[in-house]
């Protein structure tokens, strides 16, 4: 069983990945999906010296599109979604492989990550906590919904929840394992942009996509009151943007994307 880490990055940020790579070990490889927005950036020389590293060039836009590009080029048995500022240890790789060996019927397993400032088990799963069997994902034709995520036209987050929702609807088996598989101390989208319209719209859209209209309206109202208490935000501001996200997904079905 092989493990492949799928790392999405953009422009000069590819340079930071080298310092995070561990010494080569059998059965573990790295796939870097490198998004270009400027021809000034060239492929770093260290990539050539690492036979366990592959780079595929991506000329589109959006993090979900980039992740789908990585999934299309993946070759490992087990895949881990990664950020380009993520920190790994060899023991983390052992944890992933051992967990899949013990859970032979699990298609997707999400773990824990140090530095996310969240409680476990999580209500929402971050992408860096997600791993999956490549064959299961391929057979289900499962991909990230490109309407969601950083760089998408309107919805800057929520792609992980939608991905897992699609996985459940496809009949895939999802398992949570309370073990750490990475570290990341950079602020996450949810903690950094809770007051941004695109983030609030994303939450409304996710609620509608995963549970339907009435649940989404209930959660939007509850979230609006919660934001008022936690961050002294105008509840009408929060509710208006979440309602926008609900209507956005209602009108733009996947067949139209």
FIKOLZA-1660 file (N, C-alpha, C; in steps of 0.1 Angstrom, whole numbers, plus 5000, padded with zeros to 4 digits):
% residues 257
   i   px   py   pz ch aa at
   1 5008 4988 5000  A  X  N
   1 5000 5000 5000  A  X CA
   1 5009 5012 5000  A  X  C
   2 5006 5022 4991  A  X  N
   2 5014 5034 4990  A  X CA
   2 5006 5046 4994  A  X  C
   3 5013 5056 4999  A  X  N
   3 5007 5068 5003  A  X CA
   3 5013 5080 4994  A  X  C
   4 5004 5088 4989  A  X  N
   4 5008 5099 4981  A  X CA
   4 5002 5112 4987  A  X  C
   5 5010 5122 4989  A  X  N
   5 5005 5135 4994  A  X CA
   5 5003 5144 4983  A  X  C
   6 4991 5149 4982  A  X  N
   6 4987 5158 4971  A  X CA
   6 4988 5173 4976  A  X  C
   7 4997 5180 4971  A  X  N
   7 5000 5194 4976  A  X CA
   7 4996 5204 4965  A  X  C
   8 4987 5212 4968  A  X  N
   8 4983 5223 4959  A  X CA
   8 4990 5236 4963  A  X  C
   9 4996 5242 4953  A  X  N
   9 5003 5255 4956  A  X CA
   9 5002 5264 4944  A  X  C
  10 5007 5276 4945  A  X  N
  10 5005 5286 4935  A  X CA
  10 5018 5295 4934  A  X  C
  11 5022 5297 4922  A  X  N
  11 5033 5307 4919  A  X CA
  11 5045 5304 4928  A  X  C
  12 5050 5315 4935  A  X  N
  12 5063 5314 4942  A  X CA
  12 5062 5305 4955  A  X  C
  13 5049 5302 4959  A  X  N
  13 5048 5294 4971  A  X CA
  13 5053 5279 4970  A  X  C
  14 5056 5275 4957  A  X  N
  14 5062 5262 4955  A  X CA
  14 5075 5261 4962  A  X  C
  15 5082 5273 4964  A  X  N
  15 5095 5273 4970  A  X CA
  15 5095 5269 4985  A  X  C
  16 5084 5271 4992  A  X  N
  16 5083 5268 5006  A  X CA
  16 5082 5253 5008  A  X  C
  17 5078 5245 4998  A  X  N
  17 5075 5231 5000  A  X CA
  17 5088 5223 5004  A  X  C
  18 5099 5226 4998  A  X  N
  18 5111 5219 4999  A  X CA
  18 5115 5217 5014  A  X  C
  19 5113 5227 5022  A  X  N
  19 5117 5227 5036  A  X CA
  19 5108 5217 5044  A  X  C
  20 5097 5214 5039  A  X  N
  20 5088 5205 5046  A  X CA
  20 5089 5191 5042  A  X  C
  21 5095 5188 5031  A  X  N
  21 5096 5174 5026  A  X CA
  21 5105 5166 5035  A  X  C
  22 5101 5154 5038  A  X  N
  22 5109 5145 5046  A  X CA
  22 5119 5137 5037  A  X  C
  23 5129 5131 5043  A  X  N
  23 5138 5123 5034  A  X CA
  23 5130 5112 5027  A  X  C
  24 5134 5108 5015  A  X  N
  24 5126 5098 5008  A  X CA
  24 5125 5085 5016  A  X  C
  25 5113 5079 5015  A  X  N
  25 5111 5066 5021  A  X CA
  25 5102 5057 5012  A  X  C
  26 5104 5044 5011  A  X  N
  26 5096 5036 5002  A  X CA
  26 5081 5037 5005  A  X  C
  27 5074 5038 4995  A  X  N
  27 5059 5038 4996  A  X CA
  27 5053 5051 4999  A  X  C
  28 5061 5062 5000  A  X  N
  28 5055 5075 5002  A  X CA
  28 5061 5084 4991  A  X  C
  29 5051 5092 4985  A  X  N
  29 5055 5101 4974  A  X CA
  29 5047 5114 4975  A  X  C
  30 5052 5124 4968  A  X  N
  30 5045 5137 4968  A  X CA
  30 5041 5141 4954  A  X  C
  31 5029 5146 4952  A  X  N
  31 5025 5152 4940  A  X CA
  31 5021 5166 4942  A  X  C
  32 5028 5175 4935  A  X  N
  32 5026 5189 4936  A  X CA
  32 5018 5194 4924  A  X  C
  33 5006 5199 4926  A  X  N
  33 4998 5206 4916  A  X CA
  33 5001 5221 4917  A  X  C
  34 5009 5226 4907  A  X  N
  34 5014 5239 4907  A  X CA
  34 5006 5248 4898  A  X  C
  35 4999 5257 4904  A  X  N
  35 4991 5267 4897  A  X CA
  35 4999 5279 4893  A  X  C
  36 4998 5283 4880  A  X  N
  36 5006 5294 4875  A  X CA
  36 4997 5306 4872  A  X  C
  37 5001 5317 4877  A  X  N
  37 4994 5330 4873  A  X CA
  37 5004 5340 4867  A  X  C
  38 5017 5336 4867  A  X  N
  38 5027 5345 4862  A  X CA
  38 5039 5337 4857  A  X  C
  39 5043 5340 4845  A  X  N
  39 5054 5332 4838  A  X CA
  39 5068 5335 4844  A  X  C
  40 5068 5345 4854  A  X  N
  40 5081 5348 4860  A  X CA
  40 5086 5336 4869  A  X  C
  41 5077 5328 4874  A  X  N
  41 5080 5318 4883  A  X CA
  41 5084 5305 4875  A  X  C
  42 5096 5299 4879  A  X  N
  42 5101 5287 4872  A  X CA
  42 5101 5276 4882  A  X  C
  43 5102 5264 4877  A  X  N
  43 5103 5252 4885  A  X CA
  43 5116 5252 4893  A  X  C
  44 5115 5250 4906  A  X  N
  44 5128 5250 4914  A  X CA
  44 5136 5238 4910  A  X  C
  45 5149 5240 4911  A  X  N
  45 5159 5230 4908  A  X CA
  45 5158 5218 4917  A  X  C
  46 5154 5219 4929  A  X  N
  46 5154 5208 4939  A  X CA
  46 5144 5197 4935  A  X  C
  47 5134 5201 4927  A  X  N
  47 5124 5191 4922  A  X CA
  47 5130 5180 4915  A  X  C
  48 5140 5183 4906  A  X  N
  48 5147 5173 4898  A  X CA
  48 5154 5163 4906  A  X  C
  49 5159 5167 4918  A  X  N
  49 5168 5158 4926  A  X CA
  49 5159 5149 4935  A  X  C
  50 5146 5150 4935  A  X  N
  50 5138 5142 4943  A  X CA
  50 5129 5133 4934  A  X  C
  51 5133 5120 4933  A  X  N
  51 5125 5111 4925  A  X CA
  51 5112 5108 4931  A  X  C
  52 5110 5111 4944  A  X  N
  52 5097 5108 4950  A  X CA
  52 5087 5120 4949  A  X  C
  53 5091 5130 4941  A  X  N
  53 5083 5142 4939  A  X CA
  53 5079 5144 4924  A  X  C
  54 5066 5145 4922  A  X  N
  54 5062 5148 4908  A  X CA
  54 5055 5162 4908  A  X  C
  55 5056 5169 4898  A  X  N
  55 5050 5182 4896  A  X CA
  55 5041 5182 4884  A  X  C
  56 5028 5186 4885  A  X  N
  56 5019 5187 4874  A  X CA
  56 5015 5202 4874  A  X  C
  57 5015 5208 4862  A  X  N
  57 5012 5222 4860  A  X CA
  57 4997 5224 4859  A  X  C
  58 4993 5234 4866  A  X  N
  58 4978 5238 4865  A  X CA
  58 4977 5252 4861  A  X  C
  59 4970 5255 4851  A  X  N
  59 4968 5268 4846  A  X CA
  59 4954 5274 4848  A  X  C
  60 4946 5267 4856  A  X  N
  60 4933 5272 4859  A  X CA
  60 4932 5281 4871  A  X  C
  61 4920 5283 4877  A  X  N
  61 4919 5291 4888  A  X CA
  61 4910 5285 4899  A  X  C
  62 4914 5287 4911  A  X  N
  62 4906 5282 4922  A  X CA
  62 4912 5269 4929  A  X  C
  63 4911 5269 4942  A  X  N
  63 4917 5258 4950  A  X CA
  63 4911 5245 4947  A  X  C
  64 4897 5245 4946  A  X  N
  64 4890 5232 4943  A  X CA
  64 4894 5227 4929  A  X  C
  65 4895 5235 4920  A  X  N
  65 4900 5231 4906  A  X CA
  65 4914 5225 4907  A  X  C
  66 4922 5231 4915  A  X  N
  66 4936 5227 4916  A  X CA
  66 4936 5213 4923  A  X  C
  67 4928 5211 4933  A  X  N
  67 4927 5198 4940  A  X CA
  67 4922 5187 4930  A  X  C
  68 4912 5191 4922  A  X  N
  68 4907 5181 4913  A  X CA
  68 4918 5177 4903  A  X  C
  69 4926 5187 4899  A  X  N
  69 4937 5185 4890  A  X CA
  69 4947 5175 4896  A  X  C
  70 4949 5176 4909  A  X  N
  70 4958 5167 4916  A  X CA
  70 4952 5153 4917  A  X  C
  71 4939 5152 4919  A  X  N
  71 4932 5139 4920  A  X CA
  71 4933 5132 4907  A  X  C
  72 4932 5139 4896  A  X  N
  72 4932 5133 4883  A  X CA
  72 4946 5127 4879  A  X  C
  73 4957 5133 4885  A  X  N
  73 4970 5128 4883  A  X CA
  73 4976 5119 4894  A  X  C
  74 4968 5117 4904  A  X  N
  74 4973 5109 4915  A  X CA
  74 4976 5094 4911  A  X  C
  75 4985 5088 4918  A  X  N
  75 4989 5074 4915  A  X CA
  75 4989 5065 4928  A  X  C
  76 4990 5071 4939  A  X  N
  76 4991 5063 4952  A  X CA
  76 4978 5056 4955  A  X  C
  77 4979 5046 4963  A  X  N
  77 4968 5038 4968  A  X CA
  77 4960 5047 4978  A  X  C
  78 4967 5053 4987  A  X  N
  78 4960 5062 4997  A  X CA
  78 4965 5076 4994  A  X  C
  79 4955 5086 4994  A  X  N
  79 4959 5100 4991  A  X CA
  79 4956 5108 5003  A  X  C
  80 4964 5118 5005  A  X  N
  80 4962 5128 5016  A  X CA
  80 4962 5142 5009  A  X  C
  81 4951 5149 5012  A  X  N
  81 4950 5163 5008  A  X CA
  81 4959 5172 5017  A  X  C
  82 4968 5180 5010  A  X  N
  82 4977 5188 5018  A  X CA
  82 4977 5203 5014  A  X  C
  83 4981 5211 5023  A  X  N
  83 4985 5225 5021  A  X CA
  83 5000 5226 5019  A  X  C
  84 5004 5237 5012  A  X  N
  84 5018 5239 5010  A  X CA
  84 5026 5244 5021  A  X  C
  85 5020 5246 5033  A  X  N
  85 5027 5251 5045  A  X CA
  85 5025 5240 5056  A  X  C
  86 5021 5229 5052  A  X  N
  86 5019 5218 5062  A  X CA
  86 5032 5211 5067  A  X  C
  87 5032 5207 5079  A  X  N
  87 5044 5200 5085  A  X CA
  87 5041 5186 5088  A  X  C
  88 5050 5177 5083  A  X  N
  88 5048 5162 5085  A  X CA
  88 5059 5156 5093  A  X  C
  89 5056 5144 5099  A  X  N
  89 5066 5136 5105  A  X CA
  89 5064 5122 5100  A  X  C
  90 5075 5114 5100  A  X  N
  90 5073 5100 5094  A  X CA
  90 5063 5092 5102  A  X  C
  91 5062 5095 5115  A  X  N
  91 5052 5088 5123  A  X CA
  91 5037 5091 5118  A  X  C
  92 5035 5103 5112  A  X  N
  92 5022 5106 5107  A  X CA
  92 5019 5097 5095  A  X  C
  93 5029 5095 5087  A  X  N
  93 5026 5086 5075  A  X CA
  93 5023 5072 5080  A  X  C
  94 5030 5067 5090  A  X  N
  94 5028 5054 5096  A  X CA
  94 5013 5053 5101  A  X  C
  95 5009 5064 5108  A  X  N
  95 4995 5064 5113  A  X CA
  95 4985 5062 5102  A  X  C
  96 4987 5069 5091  A  X  N
  96 4977 5068 5080  A  X CA
  96 4977 5054 5074  A  X  C
  97 4988 5049 5071  A  X  N
  97 4989 5036 5065  A  X CA
  97 4984 5025 5074  A  X  C
  98 4987 5025 5087  A  X  N
  98 4983 5016 5096  A  X CA
  98 4968 5016 5098  A  X  C
  99 4962 5028 5098  A  X  N
  99 4948 5030 5100  A  X CA
  99 4940 5024 5088  A  X  C
 100 4945 5025 5076  A  X  N
 100 4939 5019 5065  A  X CA
 100 4940 5004 5064  A  X  C
 101 4951 4999 5069  A  X  N
 101 4953 4985 5070  A  X CA
 101 4943 4979 5080  A  X  C
 102 4940 4986 5091  A  X  N
 102 4930 4981 5101  A  X CA
 102 4916 4983 5096  A  X  C
 103 4913 4994 5089  A  X  N
 103 4900 4997 5084  A  X CA
 103 4898 4994 5069  A  X  C
 104 4898 4982 5066  A  X  N
 104 4899 4978 5052  A  X CA
 104 4886 4982 5044  A  X  C
 105 4875 4985 5051  A  X  N
 105 4863 4988 5044  A  X CA
 105 4861 5003 5043  A  X  C
 106 4870 5011 5049  A  X  N
 106 4868 5026 5049  A  X CA
 106 4873 5032 5036  A  X  C
 107 4866 5040 5030  A  X  N
 107 4870 5047 5017  A  X CA
 107 4876 5060 5020  A  X  C
 108 4871 5068 5030  A  X  N
 108 4877 5081 5034  A  X CA
 108 4879 5080 5049  A  X  C
 109 4890 5085 5054  A  X  N
 109 4893 5086 5068  A  X CA
 109 4898 5100 5071  A  X  C
 110 4892 5106 5080  A  X  N
 110 4898 5119 5084  A  X CA
 110 4903 5118 5099  A  X  C
 111 4914 5126 5100  A  X  N
 111 4922 5125 5113  A  X CA
 111 4922 5138 5120  A  X  C
 112 4932 5140 5128  A  X  N
 112 4934 5153 5135  A  X CA
 112 4946 5160 5130  A  X  C
 113 4947 5173 5131  A  X  N
 113 4958 5181 5128  A  X CA
 113 4961 5191 5139  A  X  C
 114 4974 5192 5143  A  X  N
 114 4978 5201 5153  A  X CA
 114 4978 5215 5148  A  X  C
 115 4973 5225 5155  A  X  N
 115 4974 5239 5152  A  X CA
 115 4961 5244 5146  A  X  C
 116 4951 5236 5144  A  X  N
 116 4938 5242 5139  A  X CA
 116 4929 5248 5149  A  X  C
 117 4932 5247 5162  A  X  N
 117 4924 5254 5172  A  X CA
 117 4910 5250 5171  A  X  C
 118 4907 5237 5171  A  X  N
 118 4894 5232 5171  A  X CA
 118 4892 5220 5180  A  X  C
 119 4879 5217 5183  A  X  N
 119 4877 5206 5192  A  X CA
 119 4874 5193 5184  A  X  C
 120 4878 5182 5190  A  X  N
 120 4876 5169 5183  A  X CA
 120 4866 5160 5191  A  X  C
 121 4858 5152 5185  A  X  N
 121 4857 5151 5171  A  X CA
 121 4851 5163 5164  A  X  C
 122 4855 5166 5152  A  X  N
 122 4852 5179 5146  A  X CA
 122 4838 5179 5140  A  X  C
 123 4832 5191 5141  A  X  N
 123 4819 5193 5134  A  X CA
 123 4821 5195 5119  A  X  C
 124 4832 5202 5116  A  X  N
 124 4836 5204 5102  A  X CA
 124 4850 5199 5100  A  X  C
 125 4852 5192 5089  A  X  N
 125 4865 5186 5086  A  X CA
 125 4873 5195 5077  A  X  C
 126 4886 5198 5081  A  X  N
 126 4895 5206 5073  A  X CA
 126 4901 5197 5063  A  X  C
 127 4905 5202 5051  A  X  N
 127 4911 5194 5041  A  X CA
 127 4923 5187 5045  A  X  C
 128 4932 5193 5053  A  X  N
 128 4944 5187 5057  A  X CA
 128 4942 5175 5066  A  X  C
 129 4930 5173 5071  A  X  N
 129 4927 5161 5079  A  X CA
 129 4922 5150 5071  A  X  C
 130 4920 5152 5058  A  X  N
 130 4913 5142 5049  A  X CA
 130 4923 5133 5042  A  X  C
 131 4920 5120 5042  A  X  N
 131 4927 5110 5034  A  X CA
 131 4916 5102 5027  A  X  C
 132 4920 5095 5016  A  X  N
 132 4910 5087 5009  A  X CA
 132 4917 5076 5000  A  X  C
 133 4910 5066 4997  A  X  N
 133 4914 5055 4988  A  X CA
 133 4912 5060 4974  A  X  C
 134 4923 5060 4966  A  X  N
 134 4922 5065 4952  A  X CA
 134 4912 5057 4944  A  X  C
 135 4912 5044 4945  A  X  N
 135 4902 5036 4937  A  X CA
 135 4888 5039 4941  A  X  C
 136 4885 5041 4954  A  X  N
 136 4871 5044 4958  A  X CA
 136 4867 5057 4952  A  X  C
 137 4876 5067 4953  A  X  N
 137 4872 5081 4948  A  X CA
 137 4870 5080 4932  A  X  C
 138 4878 5073 4926  A  X  N
 138 4877 5072 4911  A  X CA
 138 4865 5064 4907  A  X  C
 139 4861 5054 4914  A  X  N
 139 4849 5046 4910  A  X CA
 139 4837 5054 4912  A  X  C
 140 4837 5063 4923  A  X  N
 140 4825 5071 4926  A  X CA
 140 4825 5084 4917  A  X  C
 141 4836 5086 4910  A  X  N
 141 4837 5099 4902  A  X CA
 141 4836 5111 4911  A  X  C
 142 4842 5110 4923  A  X  N
 142 4841 5120 4933  A  X CA
 142 4851 5131 4931  A  X  C
 143 4847 5144 4931  A  X  N
 143 4856 5155 4929  A  X CA
 143 4851 5166 4938  A  X  C
 144 4860 5176 4941  A  X  N
 144 4856 5188 4948  A  X CA
 144 4847 5197 4940  A  X  C
 145 4836 5202 4946  A  X  N
 145 4827 5210 4939  A  X CA
 145 4834 5224 4937  A  X  C
 146 4836 5227 4924  A  X  N
 146 4844 5239 4921  A  X CA
 146 4837 5252 4923  A  X  C
 147 4824 5252 4927  A  X  N
 147 4817 5264 4931  A  X CA
 147 4822 5269 4945  A  X  C
 148 4828 5260 4952  A  X  N
 148 4833 5263 4966  A  X CA
 148 4848 5264 4967  A  X  C
 149 4853 5271 4977  A  X  N
 149 4867 5271 4979  A  X CA
 149 4874 5284 4975  A  X  C
 150 4886 5287 4980  A  X  N
 150 4894 5299 4977  A  X CA
 150 4896 5300 4962  A  X  C
 151 4894 5312 4957  A  X  N
 151 4896 5314 4943  A  X CA
 151 4883 5311 4934  A  X  C
 152 4873 5306 4940  A  X  N
 152 4860 5304 4933  A  X CA
 152 4853 5318 4931  A  X  C
 153 4844 5319 4922  A  X  N
 153 4838 5332 4920  A  X CA
 153 4831 5338 4932  A  X  C
 154 4824 5331 4940  A  X  N
 154 4816 5337 4951  A  X CA
 154 4818 5330 4964  A  X  C
 155 4821 5317 4965  A  X  N
 155 4821 5310 4978  A  X CA
 155 4835 5306 4981  A  X  C
 156 4841 5312 4992  A  X  N
 156 4855 5310 4995  A  X CA
 156 4858 5298 5003  A  X  C
 157 4848 5291 5008  A  X  N
 157 4851 5279 5017  A  X CA
 157 4840 5269 5015  A  X  C
 158 4840 5258 5023  A  X  N
 158 4830 5249 5023  A  X CA
 158 4832 5237 5014  A  X  C
 159 4843 5236 5007  A  X  N
 159 4845 5225 4997  A  X CA
 159 4846 5212 5004  A  X  C
 160 4852 5212 5017  A  X  N
 160 4854 5199 5024  A  X CA
 160 4840 5193 5028  A  X  C
 161 4831 5201 5034  A  X  N
 161 4818 5196 5038  A  X CA
 161 4811 5191 5026  A  X  C
 162 4811 5198 5015  A  X  N
 162 4804 5194 5003  A  X CA
 162 4810 5181 4997  A  X  C
 163 4823 5180 4997  A  X  N
 163 4830 5168 4993  A  X CA
 163 4825 5156 5001  A  X  C
 164 4825 5157 5014  A  X  N
 164 4821 5146 5022  A  X CA
 164 4806 5143 5021  A  X  C
 165 4798 5153 5019  A  X  N
 165 4784 5151 5016  A  X CA
 165 4782 5143 5003  A  X  C
 166 4789 5146 4993  A  X  N
 166 4788 5139 4980  A  X CA
 166 4793 5125 4982  A  X  C
 167 4803 5123 4990  A  X  N
 167 4809 5109 4993  A  X CA
 167 4798 5101 5000  A  X  C
 168 4791 5106 5010  A  X  N
 168 4780 5099 5016  A  X CA
 168 4769 5095 5007  A  X  C
 169 4766 5105 4998  A  X  N
 169 4755 5102 4989  A  X CA
 169 4759 5092 4978  A  X  C
 170 4772 5091 4976  A  X  N
 170 4777 5080 4967  A  X CA
 170 4778 5067 4973  A  X  C
 171 4776 5066 4986  A  X  N
 171 4777 5053 4994  A  X CA
 171 4790 5050 4999  A  X  C
 172 4800 5060 4999  A  X  N
 172 4813 5057 5004  A  X CA
 172 4813 5057 5019  A  X  C
 173 4822 5049 5025  A  X  N
 173 4822 5047 5039  A  X CA
 173 4833 5057 5045  A  X  C
 174 4829 5065 5055  A  X  N
 174 4838 5075 5060  A  X CA
 174 4840 5072 5075  A  X  C
 175 4852 5073 5079  A  X  N
 175 4857 5070 5093  A  X CA
 175 4865 5081 5099  A  X  C
 176 4863 5084 5111  A  X  N
 176 4871 5093 5119  A  X CA
 176 4880 5086 5128  A  X  C
 177 4893 5090 5127  A  X  N
 177 4904 5084 5136  A  X CA
 177 4910 5096 5144  A  X  C
 178 4910 5094 5157  A  X  N
 178 4915 5105 5166  A  X CA
 178 4930 5104 5168  A  X  C
 179 4937 5105 5157  A  X  N
 179 4951 5105 5157  A  X CA
 179 4957 5116 5148  A  X  C
 180 4968 5122 5151  A  X  N
 180 4974 5133 5144  A  X CA
 180 4981 5129 5132  A  X  C
 181 4979 5136 5120  A  X  N
 181 4987 5132 5108  A  X CA
 181 4994 5144 5102  A  X  C
 182 4993 5156 5108  A  X  N
 182 5000 5167 5103  A  X CA
 182 5000 5179 5113  A  X  C
 183 5008 5189 5110  A  X  N
 183 5007 5202 5118  A  X CA
 183 5006 5213 5108  A  X  C
 184 4999 5223 5113  A  X  N
 184 4997 5235 5105  A  X CA
 184 4993 5247 5114  A  X  C
 185 5002 5257 5115  A  X  N
 185 4999 5268 5124  A  X CA
 185 4995 5281 5117  A  X  C
 186 4992 5280 5104  A  X  N
 186 4987 5291 5097  A  X CA
 186 4972 5293 5100  A  X  C
 187 4967 5305 5100  A  X  N
 187 4952 5307 5103  A  X CA
 187 4944 5301 5091  A  X  C
 188 4933 5294 5095  A  X  N
 188 4924 5288 5085  A  X CA
 188 4914 5298 5080  A  X  C
 189 4908 5294 5069  A  X  N
 189 4898 5303 5063  A  X CA
 189 4887 5307 5073  A  X  C
 190 4882 5297 5081  A  X  N
 190 4871 5299 5090  A  X CA
 190 4874 5309 5101  A  X  C
 191 4887 5308 5106  A  X  N
 191 4891 5316 5117  A  X CA
 191 4895 5330 5113  A  X  C
 192 4899 5331 5100  A  X  N
 192 4905 5344 5095  A  X CA
 192 4895 5353 5089  A  X  C
 193 4884 5347 5083  A  X  N
 193 4875 5355 5075  A  X CA
 193 4860 5353 5079  A  X  C
 194 4858 5351 5092  A  X  N
 194 4844 5348 5096  A  X CA
 194 4834 5360 5093  A  X  C
 195 4840 5372 5091  A  X  N
 195 4831 5383 5089  A  X CA
 195 4830 5388 5074  A  X  C
 196 4837 5380 5065  A  X  N
 196 4837 5384 5051  A  X CA
 196 4825 5379 5044  A  X  C
 197 4819 5387 5035  A  X  N
 197 4807 5382 5028  A  X CA
 197 4808 5369 5021  A  X  C
 198 4820 5366 5015  A  X  N
 198 4821 5354 5008  A  X CA
 198 4821 5342 5017  A  X  C
 199 4827 5344 5029  A  X  N
 199 4826 5333 5039  A  X CA
 199 4812 5330 5044  A  X  C
 200 4805 5341 5047  A  X  N
 200 4791 5339 5052  A  X CA
 200 4783 5333 5041  A  X  C
 201 4785 5337 5029  A  X  N
 201 4777 5331 5018  A  X CA
 201 4780 5317 5016  A  X  C
 202 4792 5313 5018  A  X  N
 202 4797 5299 5017  A  X CA
 202 4789 5291 5028  A  X  C
 203 4788 5296 5040  A  X  N
 203 4782 5288 5051  A  X CA
 203 4767 5286 5047  A  X  C
 204 4760 5296 5042  A  X  N
 204 4746 5294 5038  A  X CA
 204 4745 5284 5027  A  X  C
 205 4754 5285 5017  A  X  N
 205 4754 5276 5006  A  X CA
 205 4756 5261 5011  A  X  C
 206 4766 5259 5020  A  X  N
 206 4768 5246 5025  A  X CA
 206 4756 5240 5032  A  X  C
 207 4750 5248 5041  A  X  N
 207 4739 5244 5048  A  X CA
 207 4728 5239 5039  A  X  C
 208 4725 5247 5028  A  X  N
 208 4715 5243 5018  A  X CA
 208 4719 5230 5011  A  X  C
 209 4731 5230 5006  A  X  N
 209 4736 5218 4998  A  X CA
 209 4735 5205 5006  A  X  C
 210 4739 5206 5019  A  X  N
 210 4740 5193 5026  A  X CA
 210 4727 5189 5033  A  X  C
 211 4718 5199 5036  A  X  N
 211 4706 5195 5044  A  X CA
 211 4693 5201 5039  A  X  C
 212 4693 5209 5029  A  X  N
 212 4681 5214 5023  A  X CA
 212 4677 5228 5028  A  X  C
 213 4666 5233 5023  A  X  N
 213 4663 5247 5025  A  X CA
 213 4659 5250 5039  A  X  C
 214 4650 5243 5045  A  X  N
 214 4645 5247 5058  A  X CA
 214 4656 5246 5069  A  X  C
 215 4664 5236 5068  A  X  N
 215 4676 5235 5077  A  X CA
 215 4685 5246 5075  A  X  C
 216 4688 5250 5062  A  X  N
 216 4697 5261 5059  A  X CA
 216 4692 5274 5065  A  X  C
 217 4678 5277 5064  A  X  N
 217 4673 5289 5069  A  X CA
 217 4674 5289 5085  A  X  C
 218 4671 5278 5091  A  X  N
 218 4673 5277 5105  A  X CA
 218 4687 5279 5110  A  X  C
 219 4697 5273 5103  A  X  N
 219 4711 5275 5106  A  X CA
 219 4715 5289 5104  A  X  C
 220 4710 5295 5093  A  X  N
 220 4714 5309 5090  A  X CA
 220 4709 5318 5101  A  X  C
 221 4697 5316 5106  A  X  N
 221 4692 5324 5117  A  X CA
 221 4700 5322 5129  A  X  C
 222 4703 5310 5132  A  X  N
 222 4710 5307 5144  A  X CA
 222 4725 5312 5144  A  X  C
 223 4731 5311 5132  A  X  N
 223 4744 5316 5130  A  X CA
 223 4745 5331 5131  A  X  C
 224 4734 5338 5126  A  X  N
 224 4734 5352 5127  A  X CA
 224 4733 5357 5141  A  X  C
 225 4725 5350 5149  A  X  N
 225 4725 5354 5164  A  X CA
 225 4738 5351 5171  A  X  C
 226 4744 5339 5167  A  X  N
 226 4757 5336 5173  A  X CA
 226 4768 5345 5169  A  X  C
 227 4768 5350 5157  A  X  N
 227 4778 5360 5153  A  X CA
 227 4776 5373 5161  A  X  C
 228 4764 5376 5163  A  X  N
 228 4761 5389 5171  A  X CA
 228 4767 5387 5185  A  X  C
 229 4765 5376 5191  A  X  N
 229 4770 5374 5205  A  X CA
 229 4785 5372 5205  A  X  C
 230 4791 5365 5196  A  X  N
 230 4805 5362 5197  A  X CA
 230 4813 5374 5192  A  X  C
 231 4809 5380 5181  A  X  N
 231 4817 5391 5174  A  X CA
 231 4810 5404 5173  A  X  C
 232 4799 5406 5180  A  X  N
 232 4792 5419 5180  A  X CA
 232 4788 5423 5165  A  X  C
 233 4785 5413 5157  A  X  N
 233 4782 5416 5143  A  X CA
 233 4767 5419 5142  A  X  C
 234 4763 5427 5132  A  X  N
 234 4749 5429 5129  A  X CA
 234 4743 5416 5124  A  X  C
 235 4732 5411 5131  A  X  N
 235 4727 5398 5126  A  X CA
 235 4720 5399 5113  A  X  C
 236 4715 5411 5109  A  X  N
 236 4709 5412 5096  A  X CA
 236 4720 5411 5085  A  X  C
 237 4732 5416 5088  A  X  N
 237 4743 5415 5078  A  X CA
 237 4747 5401 5076  A  X  C
 238 4748 5393 5087  A  X  N
 238 4751 5379 5086  A  X CA
 238 4741 5371 5078  A  X  C
 239 4728 5373 5082  A  X  N
 239 4717 5366 5076  A  X CA
 239 4715 5369 5062  A  X  C
 240 4717 5382 5058  A  X  N
 240 4715 5386 5044  A  X CA
 240 4726 5378 5035  A  X  C
 241 4738 5378 5039  A  X  N
 241 4748 5371 5031  A  X CA
 241 4746 5356 5031  A  X  C
 242 4742 5350 5042  A  X  N
 242 4740 5336 5042  A  X CA
 242 4728 5332 5033  A  X  C
 243 4718 5341 5033  A  X  N
 243 4706 5339 5024  A  X CA
 243 4711 5340 5010  A  X  C
 244 4720 5349 5007  A  X  N
 244 4725 5350 4993  A  X CA
 244 4732 5337 4989  A  X  C
 245 4739 5331 4998  A  X  N
 245 4746 5318 4994  A  X CA
 245 4736 5307 4992  A  X  C
 246 4725 5307 5000  A  X  N
 246 4715 5297 4998  A  X CA
 246 4709 5298 4984  A  X  C
 247 4705 5310 4981  A  X  N
 247 4699 5312 4967  A  X CA
 247 4709 5310 4956  A  X  C
 248 4721 5313 4958  A  X  N
 248 4731 5310 4948  A  X CA
 248 4732 5295 4944  A  X  C
 249 4732 5287 4954  A  X  N
 249 4733 5272 4951  A  X CA
 249 4720 5267 4946  A  X  C
 250 4709 5272 4951  A  X  N
 250 4696 5268 4946  A  X CA
 250 4694 5271 4931  A  X  C
 251 4700 5282 4926  A  X  N
 251 4699 5286 4912  A  X CA
 251 4709 5280 4903  A  X  C
 252 4721 5277 4909  A  X  N
 252 4732 5272 4901  A  X CA
 252 4735 5258 4904  A  X  C
 253 4728 5249 4898  A  X  N
 253 4729 5235 4900  A  X CA
 253 4742 5230 4893  A  X  C
 254 4748 5218 4898  A  X  N
 254 4760 5213 4892  A  X CA
 254 4760 5211 4877  A  X  C
 255 4748 5208 4871  A  X  N
 255 4747 5206 4857  A  X CA
 255 4750 5218 4849  A  X  C
 256 4749 5230 4856  A  X  N
 256 4750 5242 4849  A  X CA
 256 4765 5248 4850  A  X  C
 257 4773 5241 4859  A  X  N
 257 4786 5246 4861  A  X CA
 257 4796 5243 4850  A  X  C
% end
